[in-house]
Amino acid sequence: MKAVLMDGFGGVEVLRVGEAEKPVPKPDQVLVKVHASSISRPDLVQREGKYPPPPGDSEILGLEVAGTIEEVGSEVTGWKVGDRVMSLVGGGGYAEYAVAYGCHLIPVPDSMSFEEAACVCESYITAFHNVFVLGRFKDGETAIFHGGGGGVNTAAIQLAKALTPASRLIVTTHPDKEAKVKELGVDLTIDFTTTPDFSEIVKEWTAANTGKKGVDVILDHVGAKYLKPNMDSLAYAGRLVIIGVISGIKAELNLALMMVKRQEIIGSVLRSRPVPEKGEIVRMFTERALPAFADRRIVPIIEKVFPIEQVQDAHRMMEEDRHFGKIVLKIR
């Protein structure tokens, strides 16, 4: 089968399209004929040799797929050959065929294209699980989502607008993306290039607009650099969910203040979770969020669709942060 292969680790130049062995599904898996995948930030980190796949998963890049079922494992129920599906995968998305666990499959609504479906599982499930499950975000609360314009960020905004319409959203963003972020309906944008400590702005705005000083939930992929302003921006009983550490892994924390304000810090990753645990996350997402995709209240934001032969260009676009929303890789 055709797949994106790597000649060692490094920059985009290590990526090439070649031939790989077609995967064979286990009894609890299906074989998916992949129509589209997407580029995720972890793909770039894995390409650099810093994020190996979990044991047993494909070393081919790609953490989500959309396509049709080609073969059904003997232990999989509720699915048949030809079904349109999207799924999280531990690896292998950048290929004509990939295996996915039956409990990780989500039906692709008739209203969605495969290119749109290829955007859902990694970014939207990540946002859903961390904001609404771990972060316990409720309608009427206020949140900060960092990194306006990225796939998880735009997913979090869209999910919050659809599932918690009375919530209020603050987004830190680059000025080049501010206008598009505002179009998604956020209440306040903050330029992170000129305001590394955003806490005073957050406290002043929330005091004037929400009746409390600070926000209820923060979704953060920045890490060490943002720990202090994040904690300063949290209201009493606020929850900080950390899903990335691009600025570093070590920072000082005022434990006494965290205790007094009854704040929570929650660390989270999705890829390395056990299969049944991810299956339960997928089930919750399918039940609560999928209807919003089916009726087009949520439409995945796609910056560009690249054919698989242009995978280097797709990775380069993400590396240079020239995208808003998702970058899709069309396999067939």
N, C-alpha and C positions, 0 to 999 in steps of 0.2 A: 504494500500500500504506500501511497505518497504521504510523506510526513516531513515536518521540520526537524532537522537533525542539528547537532552541535559538534563542531570540531574543537573540543576543549571548552574552557571557560574564558570569558572576556567580554569584549564589546560586541556590537551588532554584527561585526564581520565574522563571528564564529557560527552564525546561523546560516543554514542552507537547506534547500528542499531536496530530499533524496528518497530512497526506498527503505522501508522498515517492515519488520514482520507484523502481520496482522494479529492483533491480540485475540486470545481465546477466553471467553467469559467463564467464570466459576459458576457453580450451581446457583448461587444467590445473586448473580449478575446478569446483565443483558449486554449484547453487543450493539452499539449504536453506529449507524451510518451517519457520520458527522457532516452537516451542511455548513455550520459556522461555529466558531469559537470566539473568544475575545482576548484582548491583551490586558493583563492585570499586573500591578506593581510587583507582586511576588515573582512573576515570570522573569522580570529583569534581574531580580536579586538571585534567582536560581541560575540564570545564564552567567552571572558573574562568579558562580561557585560558592555562594554564601547561604543557600537555602535548599538543601537536598530534599527530594521527595520522601515521604514516609516509607518505611520498609514495605516492599511488595507492590508499590505503585510504580507506574511507568515513569521513566526518566525523561520522556518527551514532555516538553512544556505544554501548558494549557490546563486551567483548573475548572473550566466549564465547557459544556457542549450543548448544541441544539441539533436535532436531526430526527431520524426515524429508526425504530427498533429493527435490527436485522436478524437477531437471534435471541431467544429467551432461555435463561438457565432453568434447570429442572426444579429449583426451589422457589422460583419467582412466580408470584400469583398476581392477577389483576392487570397484566400487561400482555400484549400480543404483538407479533411481527407486523410492522407497518405503522404502529402508533407514533404520533408526533410527540417527542419528548424533549425536555431540557433537564440537565443534571449537573450537580457538582461532580468533579472527578479529582482523584488525588494527583493526577498527571495524565498526559496523553491527549489533550484536547487539540493540539496542532497536528491533526492527522485525519486521514479519511475514515478511520474506524477507531473507536475507543470503547472501553468497557466501563460500565457504571453499575453500582449496586441498585437492586430493585427498590430498596427503601429510600433511595436518593432521587428517584425519578419524579418529575413534575410534568403533567400534561401541558402541551403548548396549546393555548386557546386558538380557535379558528381565526380570531381577529388579529393574531400576532404573526409576523414573519419569522423565519428562522434567524435572521440577522438580529431582530429585536430580542428573540428568546435567548440568544447567545449572550446577552448582556445581563440576564436576570440573576443567575444562581450565585455567582461570586459576590458581586457588589450589593445586590438588593437583599440577599439572605444575610450577608455580613451586617449590613445596616440594620435590618429588622431584628436580628438576634441581639445585637449589642445595644441598640436604642430601646427597643420595646420589651425584650425578655430580661436581659441582664440589667439594663438601665431602668426598667419599669416605668418608662415614659408614659404619662397619661394625658388625656385631653385637658387643655387648660393650663398645662405646665409650660415652662420655657426651657429651651435647650441651646447650646452652642455646638455647632458642627464646624470643625476646622478644615481648612483646605478647599475652599469653594471652587467648584469646577471639576474635581476629581470624580471618579466613578462611584465610590462609596459615599462621598459627600452629596452628590446630586441625588443618589438613591435615597439617602436619609431624608433629604428635603422633600422629595416627592412622596415618600411613604408617610412622613409626618403630616403633610398637607392632606393626604387622602384618608389616613386612619385617625388622625387627631386634629380635625380642622380648626379647633379653638386654641391650639397650641401656638406659642410664639417662638420664632426661630432667629438666632443670631449666627451669622456665618463670617468667619475670617477668610479673606480672599485676596488674591493679587488684583491690583487695580485694573489690569487688562481684562479680567473676568467678572468684574463687579456688576456691570450692566446685565449680563446674562444671568448672574446669580439673583439679582433683584427681580428679573422676569419670572423666576420660579415662585415668587411670592414670599420671600423672607422678610422679616420685619426690620432687621438692622444688619448692615455689612460693615466690617472693620478691615481696613487695609493692613495686612500683617507685615508689609514691607516697611511701614513707617511707625507701626504701633506694636512692638514686640511684647509690651506689657499692656494687655487690653483690659485688665481687671477694673480699673477705675471707670472706663467707659461703660463696661457691662453693669457695674453696680449703680452708676448714675441712671442709666437707661431703664434698668429693671425697677429701680425705686420709683421712677416717674411713670412707668407704664404697666407694671404688673402687681404693685402692692407689696412686693418683697424685694430685698436687697440681694441680688444674685440669681443664678439659674438653678434649675432642678437637675439637669443632666448635661454632661459634656461628652462628646464623642471625639477622641483625640488619637491621632496617629503620629504626632510629633515627638512625644516623649519628654526627655529630661528638660529641655529648654522651656517647655510650657508647664511644667509641674507647678511651680509657684503661682503664676498668673491663673492657672486653672483652679487651684485650690482657693485662691482669693476671690475667684468669680463664682464659686459655688455658694448657694444659699444654705441655710440650715437643712440638714438631712439630704443634701445634694449628693449626686452620684457621678463620679468620674470614671468613664470606661476607656481604657487605654488599649488600642489595637495596633500600635506601631511605635517605633522608637527611632525615627530617622534622624533626630537631633542628639541622640545619645541615650545611654541606659542608666546613668547614675545622676541623682539630684538630691538635695537636702529637703526634708519634710518636717514641718512643725507638727509633731504628733499631738501635742497638747491642744492646739487650736482645732485640729481635726476631730479630736475627741469631744471637745466642748460643742462644736457645731454638728456633731453626729454625722460626719461626712463619710462616704465610702469611696474607696479606690478599687476598681475591678479590672483585672487583666484578662485579656481574651485573645485566643487564636481559634481559627476555624479548621484549617487544613489537617492538623494532626489529631483532631478529636476521634474517638472510636467510632466505627461505622454505625452502631445503633444510636449513639448520641447524636450524630449528624442526621440520622434518619428522623429522629424526633424533632430536631430543629426544622428540617424540611417539611415535616407534617404540619407543624404550627404555622409555618410560612404559607403553605398551600391553603390551609383553612382560612387564615385571616387576610392574607394579602393578595392571593391570586385573583380573587374576583375584581379587584381594582385594575388589574392588567386586562382581564377579559372584557370589561366594559370601557376600556380606554381612559379611565380616570388617571392611570399611570401609563405613560408611553416612554419606554427607555430612550434616553438621549444619546444619539450616536454622532460622534464627530466625523468619522469616516470609516468606510468599509474597504479593506485592502484584500486583494486576492492573496492566497497563501504564498505565491511566488514573491510577493513584496513584503515578507515578514520583517526584513531588516528595516524598511521604511516605517513600518508600524511601530516597531520597538523604538526607533529613533524619535518618532513623534511623541511617544510617552516620555522618553528620557528628557526631551527638551521642553516638556510641559506645554505642548502646543495643542492640547486637546481640551474639550469641554464635554464631560460625560464619558462615554465609552468608545474604545477603538475596537472594531470588529475585524476578525480574520475569516474571510469566506473560503471554505474548503472545497466546495463543489457548487 
